[in-house]
Amino acid sequence: MSEIYDFGKPVDRTGSSDFKHAVLKERYGRDDLIPLWVADMDWETPHFITDALKERMNHSLFGYTKDPRDMWQVIAGWIREHHQWDVRPEWMTFIPGVVKGIGFVINRFLKDDEKVIVQPPIYHPFFLTPQGNKREVVWNPLRRVSHDKYEMDFDNLEKVVDEKCRLLILANPHNPIGICWDRDTLRRLASFCKERGIMVISDEIHCDMALYGHKHIPFASVSDEAAEISITFSAPSKTFNIAGIVSSWAVVPNDALREKFFGWLEANEFNEAHMFAPLATVAAFKHGEEWRRQMLKYVEGNIEFVIDYCEKYIPQIRPVRPEASYLVWLDCTALHLTHEQLVDLFVNKARLALNDGESFGAEGKGCMRLNVGTQRSVLEKALGQLHDAVSSL
């Protein structure tokens, strides 16, 4: 009989220095808020991961270590089973975080005057990291087809791209809207970029969190063109709630790209994981499937709770049902508030900490990103506070 996991169990994060609570005063001006912002979850990391870490810590000598012999085979097996992509272990390497990986690619492959394409509303490091590295960002906003459907705007992409555009950063699945991109869209993007000599970083960190029967399709798997031009980043951190255990990796099928990138990583020792990352990753992928399934079912329940509650009690706020992840895009435009008024409503009136939509680009105006990776009781309290705040307008 399968183990039953309790995702409704309250977890006190006091004393853990968790980022979600620790920087509330700094980020939001007050610390009496329910934090529903940064993308980690409020339930415990599963025991099979902590058990693996405890077992290693019982051997109290933490010297130089080598990756477990089967680590890359385990990761490749998970990818093959869940996403039908045959990844060779030699295509893979550790990286110390996806955002750091983006910075590495920019500095390794792009000249100072070359540009990076992003498709907002988008996870903010996709444009902040290039800008911080003094590269120009080219914006190709997603096209909103209906309330809950967005698509890539290939007509506009053709207009904004010039000969200096050398990198496109893709969120697959999309963050913050939660889109599982379909195969035809990914193939079209690969063809467009290959024809123009544009490399693609595909951030697939939410790949194991597809919801409601949706399917994640790895970008590099859709065509030979996609495999030739892409670097894929992923990790178990979102799925298994181990963001503090940096355990990311890169997959590069193209020999020339791989030699240039992996050689640079190795020369700077950026490809060497700390001892706990491989242990957590192997434990997650060997023992985590049942936990993952139950977790996703609970997330789906939380999403439905938010959608139903807003429809019944706060119709001015319209959640977009995500196809992947525990992040819900809230369309608050019917409130007719300015950016400052909307933030004030959530922070000072509802006492909630969410990510404001404009932090994902100007196209996020009038929206907020809600993290539902928490206990249902927390969501009930948060939405009650939001209802009271909206009613007071």
Salt bridges, closest charged atoms under 4 A:
GLU3 OE1 - HIS47 NE2 3.04
ASP18 OD2 - ARG13 NE 3.60
ASP18 OD2 - HIS21 ND1 2.59
ASP32 OD1 - ARG30 NE 2.67
ASP40 OD2 - ARG13 NH2 3.01
ASP40 OD1 - LYS20 NZ 3.04
ASP42 OD1 - ARG13 NH1 2.92
ASP42 OD1 - LYS20 NZ 3.20
GLU44 OE1 - LYS9 NZ 3.32
ASP51 OD2 - HIS47 ND1 3.32
ASP70 OD2 - LYS286 NZ 2.92
ASP86 OD1 - ARG80 NE 2.85
ASP112 OD1 - ARG135 NH2 3.82
ASP113 OD2 - LYS164 NZ 2.52
GLU114 OE2 - ARG166 NE 3.95
GLU136 OE2 - LYS115 NZ 3.89
GLU151 OE2 - ARG143 NH2 3.10
ASP153 OD1 - ARG143 NH1 3.37
GLU158 OE2 - ARG196 NH2 3.34
ASP162 OD2 - LYS115 NZ 2.61
GLU204 OE1 - HIS216 NE2 2.91
ASP208 OD1 - HIS83 NE2 2.71
GLU228 OE1 - LYS194 NZ 3.51
ASP255 OD1 - ARG258 NH2 2.64
GLU289 OE1 - HIS82 NE2 2.75
GLU289 OE2 - ARG292 NH2 3.03
GLU289 OE2 - ARG293 NE 2.87
GLU304 OE2 - ARG321 NE 2.83
ASP331 OD2 - ARG144 NH2 3.01
ASP344 OD2 - LYS349 NZ 2.61
ASP356 OD1 - HIS339 ND1 3.86
GLU358 OE2 - HIS339 ND1 3.47
ASP388 OD1 - HIS387 ND1 3.43
